[in-house]
Amino acid sequence: MTMQLLSKRLVPALISLIGVLIVSFVLTRALPGDPAAYLAGPAATADAVAEVRKSLGLDRNVFEQFVVYVKQITRGELGDSWATGQPVLSELVNRLPASIELTALGLILALIVALPLGIIAALRPNSPIDHTARVVSTLGVSLPTFFTGLLLVYIFYYQLDWLPAPMGRLAPFTDAPEKITGFYTVDSLLTGDFYLFLEALRFLILPAFTLGMFALAPIARMTRASMLGVLSSDYVRTARANRLPAWKVLIVYALRNALLPIVTMLGMVFSFLLGANVLVEKVFSWPGVGSFALEALMISDYAAVQGFVLSMGLIYVLLNLSIDIAYGYIDPRVQVES
């Protein structure tokens, strides 16, 4: 049944990726500025700029450029970054673990707070805890991530000196762990270096908490709304009437049936955070794909921007497929209906 479900989802997923490919190509060509003039330098002559444009293939019409780009994609290439001179694919592969590690920890921190907050708010609607949940959710979506990040840096680094400066993933002159997964916290544990694990975790806390504050709001709201609907259902009232333990009614009957919309929200939030953590990475000098894309965007580095958008689209599609599979385990009726 799982393979049948996957086969039904793969065709729309491929169509979505093709759409992302076309839109990203068109939008990058609409960016202001001339990358050839930027790379040639401010003192370059018109002939020098024209020569650079020819070497980059920008002297061809847009259709020819698109054909060349599609051929590169079919060969598993994303072109070379004009800024770094390195293949875009290798840049993304090297930087993506940093972004995923940051985003995953931010989402975990948000879940630790948002799930209990949403459940308690649903159990006691219009109570002080419910109003607190609403205030926290409103603050989470109201404050820009870059402002939250700068505020946390000011408090916990500048004022209290509890956490390190926003200087990337590790302190200067500190060697990275042996690369196994690309996640510093995981690799340091796998190699048995507990000190390096704590060091990597200290640098992760502030940017992850910044993202977690932003992710907390939609998760808490969805948890509250979903639990409110389930708690008023007939089967929950029947379970309570049969004198089942309160924890069993809450976890087995209520929470499990409320998980479908929550899991959907988690997938959407994770993919959104992965693409929207550009400002957080910039504030904390985090060497992820977000900062790479921002730098590429500022100089109209077409190949880098297209590679970033395409990789985010691919991750989003894979997340949706994973969520569809998870639905079947949470609620077996989904597999039957598919």
N, C-alpha and C positions, 0 to 999 in steps of 0.2 A: 504493500500500500504506500509505503514511503517513496519507492521509486516512481510509482504512478503519480504521486503528488508532485515530485520533483520534475517529472517530464512535463506536467501541465504548467509549471512555473517557469521553466527554462526559456520557452519561446518569448513570453513577455519580457523576461529579464534581458535576453539578447537584443530585443527591439529597443529596450530602454538604454542599453549600452551604446547602440548605434546612434540613438538620438543624442546622447551625451557627447559622443564623438563629434557629431556634426555641429551641435550648438557650441561646444568649446572651441572648435576650429573657427567658426564664423565670428564668435565674440572676441577672440584674441586678435583677429585681423581688424576688428573695429576699435581696438585700443588706441588712444592718442599717442603721438610720439613716433619717432622713427628709430627703430633699434639699430639700423645701420649707422645712422649719424652718431648715436650714443657710443657704439663700439669703435667707430673711427676716431672719436675724440673731438674736442671743441675746436682744435686748430686744423682739422682735416679739410681738404679742398673738396669741391663737388665731385671731381673725378675719383678721389679716394673713397668718398661715401658710396659712389656708384659701384666701385670695385668691391667694396665690402658687401653691398646689397646683392651683387651677383654671386659672390662666394657663399652667401647664405641662402641663395635660391629665391630671394624676394623679388628678383626682376621678372619672374614668371607671373602669369595671371593666377588668380585665386584658385581656379579649377585645377590647374596643373599642380599647384602647391598641395591641394587636397589629395590628389591622386598619389603624389609622392609620400604624403603622410600616411595614407591608408596602406601603401606598400610596406612602409616601415612597421606599421602595427602588425601586419600579417607575418612579418619576420620576427616579431617579438621585440622590436626596437621602438624607442620613443624619441629618437634623435638625440642631439647633444645640446647641453645647456650653453648658451652663448656667454653667460657670465663666468661659469667655472671651467668650461671646456671639457667637462666630463659627461659621459652618457647620462641622460635624465633617468633612465631605469636604475642605474647603480646609485644615483643620488637618492632616489625615492626609497630604494631597498635599504640603504644605510640609515636614512633618517626616519623611516616609518616606525621602527620599533620604539623610538623615543616618543613619538606622538601617541602611539597606541598605549604605551605604559602610562603616560600622563593622563590620557583620556580614561583609561580603565580604572585607575585609582580614583580619579575624580568621580566617576560613576559609582564606584563602590562606596565612597564616602557619602555621596548623595543618598544611596540606597539605605545605608545604616541609619540615617536620620529620617528620610522621607517615608519609608515603609511603616515604621512604628508610629510616626506622626500622623500619617494618613489613616491608619487603622484606629488609633485612639480617637482621632477627630470624628471618625464615622461611628464609633461606639458611643460617643458623647456629643452629639450634634448641638451646636449653639452653646456649648460650654466654654469656659475659659481656655481649655486646651484647643478647642476647635478654632476659636478666634486667634489664638497664638499661631496655629498652623497657617491660617490665612495671612496673617501679618508677615510671617517668615517667607511664605510663598511669594507674596507681593514684593518683598524686598529682594528676593532672589532674581526675579525677572526685571525689576525696575533698575537695579544698579548695573551699569555697564561692566563687562568683565575686566576691562583694562583699569577702571576706577577701583574695583574691588581688589584687584591685584596690587595696585600701587598703595592702597590703604593698608593692606596686610603687610606689605614690605615695610612701610613706614612704622607700623606698630611693632611687628615681631622681629624685624631686623634692626631698624634704625633706633627705635626707642628702647625695646627690651633686650635686644641682642640674644634672642633665644634661637633663632634660625639663621642659616647662612645667607649671604648676599645673593641676589638674583643673577647668578653668573653661569647658568647652564646646569648640566647634570651632575658635575663633580667639581670640587675645588681645583684651582690651578695646581699643576704639577702632581696631581693624583692620577695614577694610571687606571684606565678602565679595566673592568674584569675581562677575563677571556671570553670572547664572543661565542655564545652557544645559542641563545634565543634573541639577543640584541637588547633584552630588558636588563638593565643594570642590577635591579634588585633581585631578579630571578637568577641571573648568571653568577652574582656574588654568592648567593646561597648554594647554588650547584657546585661552585668551586670551593665552598667551605670558608669563604672570607666574610665572617660576620661583621667585622669592623667596616668593610667596604659597603656591606648591605645597609648598615645604619647611616653611613655617610650619604649613600645614594637616596635613602629614604628621607633624610633631612632636606635635601635639595628638592625632593618631590612634593613635600607637604604643602608649601604655599601655593604653587601653581595648581596642584590637584584640588586643594580646598577652594581656590578661586573658581575652577570649573564646576566643582561640586555644588557650590552655592547657586550657580546658574541652573544646574540640572535638577536641583532639589525641588524647585517650584512645580514643574509639570508632573513629576513623579508623585509628589505628595497630593496634588489635586486629583490626579487620575486614581490613585489608591483610595482616597476618600470617597470619590464619586462611585467607583466600582463597588467598594465595600458597602456603601449605603444601599445600593440597589440589591445586593445579594442578601444583606441582613434582613431586608423586609420581605424576602421570598418565602414561599410556603414551606419549602423543605427545611429551611433554617428554623422557622417557627415550630415545625413538627419535631425537629431534633431537640429543641429546647423543651417542648412539651413532654418528650420521652425521658426527660431528666438526664440527658447526656452531659458529661463534664463540659464546663464552659470552654476550656482550652480546645477540646475536640471539636466542638461546634464552630469555634472561631477558625481553627487551622484547617481541619479536614473538610468541613462543609462550606464555610464562608470564603476563606482566603483562596483555596484552590479554585473555586468557581469564579473568583474575582480576578484571577491571574491573567486571563487572556488579554484584556485591554491593557493591563499593566505591562505585560511582556511586549506588546506592540509598541507601547510608549518607550520602553527601555531601548528597543532597537532603533527607533527614530531619534531618541535623545543621543545615543552613542554615536550614530553616524553624523548627526548634526554637530555634536561637540568636536568630533574628529576633523571636520571641515571648518568649523568656526572658532577653533582655538588659536587662530592666527595671532590675534592681539595678545593673548596670554603668553604665547611662545615669544613674542617680541618683547613683552615687559620683562620676562624672566630669562631672556637670552637662551631660550630652549632650542636646541638644534634639531627641530622636527621638520616635518613636511610643511607645516603652516608658515614658519618663518622663511623657508625656502621658496614657497609660492609667493609670499609677499615681496621678497626681494626680486623675484623674477617678474612680478607684475609691475614693479616700479620702473623697470628698464625694458618692458615689453618683450621679455624673453619667451617667445611663442612656444617653443618646445617644452620648456619647464612648466609653464602655466597649463598647457594642454595635458601634459603628463600628470600633473597634480589633479586636475578636474577628472580625468579618466580614471585615475586610481581611486578617487573618492567615490565615483560612480560605481566602480567594480565592488568596492567594499560595501556600499549601500545595498547592492543587489545580493551579495553573499549574505549580508545580515538578514535581509528579507527572506531568503531561502531558509536560513537557520531558524528564523522565527516560525515559518510555516511548519518546519519539522517539529519544533518544540510544541506547537499547538497540539499535535497528535499525541504527545506524551502527557500534556496537561489535561486535555479533554479528548478521550478516544473517539467521541462522536464526530470530531473534525475529520479524522481519517475515513470514517464510514461515509460521511457526506461528500468527501472528495472523490 
